[in-house]
C-alpha cells in the first residue's frame, strides 16, 4: 500500500522529513486528540531520539512544507486499496446471505474561511460573506462487514452536479458483481437502479414517502410484496450524459415490499431466498454508516478541517480516511484472532488503545513486541459494543449551546 511513498523516499537528497516520515507523522496527527502540527513534529523527534538519530528542530515549518510536497494521488489510492483489500478478504460470515454488503451515504465537513477554500467549496448561500465557513460534501462507500472505507468522492455543497447522487455516480465502478448496496431513499432512482443492474450489483433501499406504491399492479409475491415495472423517466439526471441515458433500458423490473408501514425497493426478486421481513430487518444495518461517519467526524475530529487551501484539505481528508482504515484493519485482525465480529467491537476503544500504545511500540522488538501486539489485539476483542435495536430518535440535542450571540457581520468589522 505504501510502495509509492517508499519509491519517492528513495530518491532525492537526504532529509529528515522524507515522504514516509511525513506520512507517519500525518497519520499520527489526525489520530491524536488535538490534531496539531506541533504534536506531529514532537512525535518525529521522539522516534529519532529513541532510534539513536540526531534531534530534529521542534519548529513546525519544515514539517508543514514537507506535508505540502506530499503527493495527493498515492494518499487517496492508499485509502481505496486498503479499504477494498479489507472488504475482499472479509470472511463470508461477515456478509449477508452470500453477499458482501456495501453502505453508501453522504456527509459534510467545514474548513477555515479563506479565499481559496471559498472558491473551491463555497459556503452555504443563505450565509452572508464573512459569516460562514466553506463546506465540502463527502460521499463514501463503506463495507458493512469490514467497516473500511472503499472509496469516496468530494464536491462543493451547492451547485449543479454537487448532490449526493452526482458524487455517488463517480463511485459506481468500485462496486463489484455480487455486492449488495444499502442506501437511503435519495439513492432510489431509476438511473442508479439501472446502473446497479447493469454492473451485476444488488440494491436495497427505502422508498421515498412521496412515491406511493400500487399493490394491485405487477406480479404478486405475497402480502404487500410484488414485482413491478418502472418506466424510464423522460428527463435524465444532471450527472448523466444524454448518450449514456439513452443506453438505459426503457423499463426495469423492481421488487417493492412493505413491513410495518415502511416501503422498501430492491433488486433481490426471489421471495423464498430473500423473505420480506428478512430484507426489512437487514435494511436496519444501513444505519451503521451513520455511526461510521460520526466516528470519523467526532472521534477523529474531521468535522472541522484545519487546512487553508483546497489541495491541503483534500490531503487532510484522505489522511483521516486512511487512518480510519488502519484502525479498522486492526479491529478486523483482532476479530479474526479471537473469533469475534468486527461490527460488535468498539471502534473508539480501539482508537484509544492504539493512541496510548503507539509510544510503547517504539521501545519493543522481537518477542516482546509480538507479545505486546497480541495483548493489544486481545484488548480490542474484549471491548464489545451493545447490540440494541435503534429506536426512532428526535432530531434535537439535549446540550444547550454556549451563551454567546452569533456574529452578524465579519469579525474584522465587529472589532
N, C-alpha and C positions, 0 to 999 in steps of 0.2 A: 504493500500500500504506500509505503514511504520511499519507494525506489527513485521516484522522480526528484524528491528532495535530496536523496543521497547523491545522485548524479550531479546536481548543482553544487553540492557541498564539496565535491572532489576537485572541482576546477577553481580557478581564480586565486587571488592572493590569500594568504593565511590571515584570518581574523578571528576574533572571539565569537562574534555573532554570526556563525555560519547558518545556512538555511535550516539545518536540523536542530541546532541550538535554539534558534528563534522560534521554530515550530513548537518545540517542547515548552519553551517559556510562554508562548502564546496560549497553548492549551492549559498550562498551569494557571495562567492569568484568568481565563474565563471560568475555570473551575473554582477559583478562590472566592472568599467571601466578599471582598471589596472590589476585585477585578482591576486593581490599579497597576500601572506600568512599574511603579517602584517595587511592588511585591514581586513582579516577574524578574526584574533585574536582581533583586536580593536572592531569588531562587537560583539564578545563574551563578552568582557569587558563591553561594553555599555549595553548589555542586563542584565548582572549580577548586575551592579550598579543600573539600573532602577528598578530591582525587589527586591532590598534590600539585595543582597548577597554580600559576600566579593569579593574584586577585584582579578582577576587573573593576572598573570605575562604577560607583553606585549611581552615576548620572544616567538618566533615562534617555537622553538624546540619541546615543548610538543604537540603543535597542529599538527606539521608535523608527529611526531611519532604516534599520535593517528589516523591521517588520513591513515598512513601506515597500522595500525591494522584494519582499516575499511574493512569489508568483501566485496569482489567484486561481488559475485553472487547475494546477495539481492539488490545491487545497480543496476545491469543490469536487474534483474527481475522487479524492480520498474519502469524502463523505459518501458518495454514491457507491464506490467499490466496497467500503466497509459495511454499509447497510445491506447491499444486495448479497454480499457473501454471508452475512449472518442470516438473512432471510432464506437463502437457498440451502444452507446447512442445518436449518432448524429441523428437528425430528418431526415425523408425521403426527406424533401425538400432540404437538403444539398447534396443529391445524384444525380444520373442521370438516368432517365427512370427506376426507381426501383432498381438500382444497387448502392451499396456502392463502391466508386471508390478509388483505391489504386495506388499510384505512386511509381515507382522504379527507382533508379539511383545510381551512384557511385561518389565518390569524394576522395580527398586525404588530408592529413594533415602532416605537418613537426613536428619534435621534436628535442630536444637537441642532439648534436653529442657525444654520449657516447658509450662505447664498448657494453654494454648490449642492448641498443637500436639498434645498428648496427647489432647485431646478430639476433635479432627478426624481425626487419624491416629495411633491408639493404637499403642504398642509391642507387640511380639510377646507372646503370652500366657504363654509359658514364662519370661519375664523378670520379676524382682521390681521393684516400684515404686522408682524412683530409680536403677536399674542399667541400664536400656535407653534406647533413643532412639526417638522417633516415626518411623514408617516409612510411606512413601507408595508405592502401586503405580501404575505408569505403563504403559499400553498404547498403542503407537504404530503408525501406518501409514507406511511409508517406501517411496518409489519406488525400484525397483531400477535403472532407467535413469538418473534424475536424481540419486538419492541424497538427496532432500529429504524432510522430514517433512510428510506430507499432512494428518494430523490426529492427535489424541491425546486420551486420557481419563485422569483421575486418580481415585483412590479409596483408602480405607483398605486396609491389607494383609490384615486379617482381618474376618470378619463376613459376614452374608448379603448377597449381591449384590456382593461385592467381588472376586470372582475375575476371571481374565483374560477368560473368555467373557462375563461380565456387562458388563465395560467395553468389550469389543470390539463388543457388540451396539449400543452407542451410536454407533459409528463406521461402521456399515454404509452409511449414507446417503452417505458420502464416495466409496465405490466406484462407478465408472461402468460401464455396459454395455460389454463387450469387455475389461475389465480381467481379469488373471489373478492370483489371490491365492495366495501361498505362505505356509504357516504350519506350525507343528509339530503333533504328534499330538493335543494338547489342544484344538485347534480343529476336529478331525474329528468333529463331532457331527451328528446328524440335523437339529436345528433350524438350525444355521449353514449346513449344505449346502442345506437347503430355501430359506432366505432368499437365499443366493447365486444359486440357480437362478431365483428369483422376480425378482431385480434384473438378470438377464442377465449376471452375473459368473461367470467360471470359477474353479475352485479346484483346487489340487494340494496334498495333504497326505501325510504318512507315517501309516500306520495304527497304532493303538495295539497294542503287542505282545500284550496280553491278549485281543485280539479276533482269533481265528483265522479265516483265510479258508477257504472251502469251494469248491475249484476245480471240482468236479464239478457245481456248480449254475450256473444262469443261462446266458447266451449266450456261447459260447466264441469269443474273438477270436484266440487264439494260446496258446503255452505259458505257463501261469500268467498269463493275461490274459483277463478275461471281464467281461461286463456282468451286474450282479446287482441285484435289487430289495431296498431296505431298507424295512422296515416301521416306521411311526411308533411310537415308544415310548409306553407308556400314561401315563407321568409327564412333565409339562412341565419345562423348566429353570426355575430360580428367577428368572431375569431376564426371563422372558416371561410375559405375562398369559394367563389361560385362554382369553380370546376370541381372541387372536392365535394361540395354539397350535391352536385348533380350525380356523383357516383354512389351516393347512399341509396339503399333500396326504397321503393315507394311506400312499402308497409313493413312493419315489424310485428311479430307475434310475441306478446309480453304476457306474463302471468301477474294478475292482480289478486290480492288476498287481504282479508281484514281480520284482525284479532283485537278484541276489546275496544272496538271503535276506531282503531288506527289502521289505515290502509297502507299496504306495502306493495312495491313493484319489484319484480325480479325476473331474471332470465333463466332461473332454475325451474324448469317446467314440469318435472316429474313429481307428482304429489306423493308417491309412495316412498321415494328416496328422500324427498325433502318435504316432510309434513308441514302443514300450515303453521301450527304452533311452534314447531322447532325453528322455523325461519324467524318468526317473531321474537322468540327467545334469543336467538343468536344475534339478531339486529341490536339488541341491547349492548352488545360488545362495541358498537360504534362509539359509545361514549368514552371508551378508553383513549381515543386520540385527543379528546378534550383534556384529559388528565395528563397525557404526554406533553402536549403543548404548554400546559400550566407548569409542568416540571421544568421545561426548558426556559420559560419566561420568568418564572418566580424563583425556583430553587437554583437556577443557573444565571439569574439576573440578566436575561436577554430582553426584558420588556422595554428597557430604556438603554439604547446603544450609546457608545461613548465616542465613536469616531466622527470626524468633522468633514469628511469627504465621501462621496458615494462609493468610490473604489475601496476605501478602507472599511466602509460599512459592510460591503459585500464580503470582504475577508473576515470581518468580525462575526458575521452570521455563520459563515462556513466553519469558523473555528468553534463556535458554540455547538453546532450540529455534529462536528467530528468528535468533540469531547463527549457529547451525549452518546454517540455510538460506541465510543470506547468504554464508557461506564456500562452500557448495555451488554457489550461483549463480555465483560467480567461477570455480570449478572447471569448471562447465559451459561458461562463456564461453570459458575457455582451451581446453577440448577442442574446441569448435566452430571456434575461430580457427585451431587448429593441427592439425585433423583427428585428434583422439585420442578415446578412450572415457573418460568421466569415472571409471568404476569402475577404470580402470587407472592413475589418478593418485593421488598421496598426499594424503589429507586433512590429516594432521598437518603435512606440509611446507607446504601452502597456508596453514594456520593460522599457522605460524611466519613465513612471508613477509608475511602481512597485518599481524601484530603489529609486526614490525620496520619495515614501510614506512608505518605509519599516521602517524608524526610527520613523515616526509618529504613526504607528500602535501599537508600544510598549507602547505608553503613553495613549492609549484609552481603554475603556472597556464598556460593556453594550450597551445602546442605542447609545452612541457617536461612538463606534466602528462600529456598524451596519450602522449608517448614513454615516460614512466616507467610508466604503466599498461600499455602494450603489453609493455614489458620484464618487468613483474611477471607478466603472464599467460603469457608465454613461459617464465619460470622455473617456473611451476606445471606447464606442459605438459612440461617436462623433468625432472619428478620422478615417474617411474613407480614402481609397486609390483610386487612379484612376483606371478606368476600360478600359483604352485604349487597343486596339489590338496591340500586339507586332509586329513590323516590323522587317524584316531581318537586323541584325546588323553585322558590320565587326568585326573580331576578332583582335582588336587593341585597344590600350589605348591612351588617349589624354595626360595624365600627364607624363611628362618626368621623368626618374629616376634621383637620385642624382648623381652629377658628381664625383663619386668615382670609381676607377677601381676595377675589380674583383680580388680576391686572386688567384694566380697561384700556390701557394704552401701552406702547412699548416701554420697557424698563428704563431705557436711557432718557425717555421723555418724562417719566414719572419721578426721576431722581431730582 
